[in-house]
Amino acid sequence: EKGGAPEEDAPVSEIAAGTTPQETAPPADAAAADAPLAEKVETAEDAAAAEARRLSLLQSLFFGEQVQFLSYEDAVPSAESREPAPSDAAVESAMPSKMVISEETSEFLQIFLDVKHKDLYSAWEAACRTEVDYTAPSGSTTKASTCTWIKRLPKVLFFQLQRVAFNQETKAQVKLDDAFEFERMIYVDRFLLQNKDEAQRTSSFVRDLRSRRDDLSDALSGFEEFEGRPGLGAEQVFHWAATMVEANARAAGVEVPAAAPQAGDNEEVAVSQSGGSLPSPCNLAQVVVERAEGEGATPSPSHLHDLKASAAGTVSLLRALRASCLSQVEALRREIQRLEDEISNAYSDLRHQAYELHAIWLHSGIAGSGHYLAYVRDRRRNRWYRLNDVQASVVSWDDVRNAAVNRGGSSTSAYVLVYIESSKDGGESEEPVEVAQPTPDTKAVDPVDTGGTEGEGAEAEEEEDPVSREEAAMLRDAQLAAPPELLQEIQRDNLRFKSEQRLREAALADQHLMFHAEAIFQHYAGLVHTQWEPLKRIGEAAGSAYDTTARKFLQDPALHCFELFLYRLHGEKEVWALLVERSVEAQRKVRQWDPKDEGRVLWHLSATLLKHNCRTAMLKEKPGKQQCELVPLDMAKLSVQYNLVLVQAHAVDEALKLLENDRGALVQTIGMLAHIWARWNLEAEDKFRQNEVLLVMSALIYNVMNALERARRTTPEVSLAPFEPACEYFLLLVHVVEWPKTWKQPLIGRIHAMFPECQLPAKARSAGDVVGSPSAHADMKEDLKEVVLNHPLTQSQVEWEKLEIGRPEPGQAFFDRHRHLYSWVMQGDEVIAQEFVMAQVPALRVGDQAKSPRDVTVL
């Protein structure tokens, strides 16, 4: 360029203008014209400087500066090595190498530490010095070492402990809850760039000391852990062996000099208390005899004499070995302790830059889930606070350390350590003085509310706390010093915090209601699985009236319990509704939630039931609200219905019991059953009872007609006139009852053929074939039932008041009795009809008599 490169002594204005010192300066009027521009430039520079100062303040607080040195050996190709060689490896091995050292400066916010190194200093040293595989610019692969030194320290040091690792076997992250030791006061001089040379020398010296210490520790373990067994020392083994030989020798009559007491003579007491056992002495002479006999030889006095003679020497040797062990163990312990002290004091000259512990962040749980909390120290009052979500409390340093170091192997451990710059140097105590912690009676959360002590007067209580005055003054100073925008942001943030706090409180309250709903569901699930499902199997075994085999073994599950009554008449959905209602009532008494919260509890219950694919029709959602109301069963109506079912079943039992006791009462039994059919609309109200009653009536009527026809064929000389009233009654029932026409018409013809004089009542004849048709009018059906009810053989059979008063309570006994009577009559219907005919006219013969129903096995 014009004028060439500027000289060292050139004025700045000339260099900026691109001129040389020999060139002429600009005129004065030109400089005056540029004055406003210079003022603007100066103002802009001041603003930039202020911004730079603001950023440097932030950086000085949290960001440090570090220098990383990378060193490796790089191959240097020579003229000869450029020629082709048999292989690349041969070329690389033939090349000379040179040491290359490069450095890079960068900022850092936090220092990552590996918890496997057990303590902060060791982990920090390991993080600063690493070895990696490195590909040099020449293409050669070598080992490179990195060493990081701190050039500028921040005011706040963050250490992040690497608590998460990847498990290659399970292919999942795992949390490392290893114990990690740290101090309340640390010194960072050994990691500073300005102390690099001294720190490296000290580090090399410490590594040698640690290597010697580790070797001595291994040697000590050989003495203290005999054959790898912790707690069993070699001197203990020699002591036990000497004691046993001495005891055996004395048992054989050999006197052994007593040994002087030594340290560790009472070790057997500790061993026995810890669950171990000592060998018991034996008779030396007996041992010699048994060994000699085992070898097929006869023991001689000379063998016993030799063993007795060597006992004293053996005991002396074992005692000497034990004493030697004790001496060497003591020497090893002293030397290891000396090395530990020397290691601890190795960095005593590098203890000027002090940082004290300010906060600890902890995590409780596993990798991927858990809970966070923090411990923060109040420097002014030197006390620790435990911050756990919305809960804050004052704790002691011991509590903080135990939770953070995790010596107990729990799932709670520190993962961030925060240190702040301290004014203390190496001459002061490392551990800050701990102030007295508040008692349980004090307000642990408020660090300024000291309150008064008992016995103080009213004036002392009204006296203002000096700590409160101090904090109020600090707050005023902060408000004056802070920018208004910052104060406004703090106020907005406080408002947001209060809003979030209210939302969280509402969420916690709603979560508590969810717990109520979960308890209701668990109670409901228990009722379903432990009570209802076994009952349901009884209900499913009731049988079908449309199965020719199963119809003889029908059983009424409603007689067992109320739940099976609901299941038979209304279906399983009503049973579920009943169980949900019972669960809500049970948990309402136990958990005692606020009645105004029940709608929300039931809403959560509905969601829980839906999540488990359960029916929720009994929970009706309120429009526009996330609340539900329980739709209870009409227990008054159901109770009346259930009582009627029980009374009807009891009436059936009484009718069949009458027939069981007297076969001649068959017509009265049919009359009682006909009364049950005619009095209620069983077709609409209880289909099961309708089938049960009609099956018994049809079986008895049909078999009576069969028996009469056989009697007329076998004994035609005997008159059947006594049966005409009964058959006329049967004719009325066959006309009126809704049996299938295909079954009714043939039976009506058989009755007319046997008793032509049998006539229907006028009202029944007017109904004709309309009876039983789907198009028959309801009023006509009621009139026909009235005809049946008014018939003498129907009306005179039932005393309902006695039946309602005397009905049994539902249960297994009622259920079994009803099942027995029904099975008895349905399996022995033919024999019962024959016995009825012969009971009325003994001269009649109805052919081969079937097996008596008393002999029929009830399944």
HUGIUR-V859113 format. One record per helix or strand of 3 or more residues. SS is the DSSP state (hx for helix, st for strand). FROM is the first residue (numbers start at 1). TO is the last residue. If there is no record, write none. Layout:
SS_FROM_TO + SS_FROM_TO
This chain:
hx_12_17 + hx_28_33 + hx_35_62 + st_64_76 + hx_80_82 + hx_88_94 + st_96_108 + st_110_114 + hx_115_117 + hx_120_128 + st_129_135 + st_141_152 + st_156_162 + st_164_167 + st_172_175 + st_185_187 + hx_189_191 + hx_193_224 + hx_226_228 + hx_234_251 + hx_267_273 + hx_284_294 + hx_301_344 + st_354_366 + st_369_378 + st_383_388 + st_391_395 + hx_397_405 + st_412_421 + hx_458_462 + hx_466_481 + hx_484_540 + hx_550_553 + hx_557_559 + hx_562_569 + hx_572_591 + hx_595_611 + st_619_621 + st_628_630 + hx_635_661 + hx_663_679 + hx_682_685 + hx_687_714 + hx_721_736 + hx_741_754 + hx_762_770 + hx_778_790 + hx_792_795 + hx_800_806 + hx_812_827 + hx_829_840 + hx_853_855
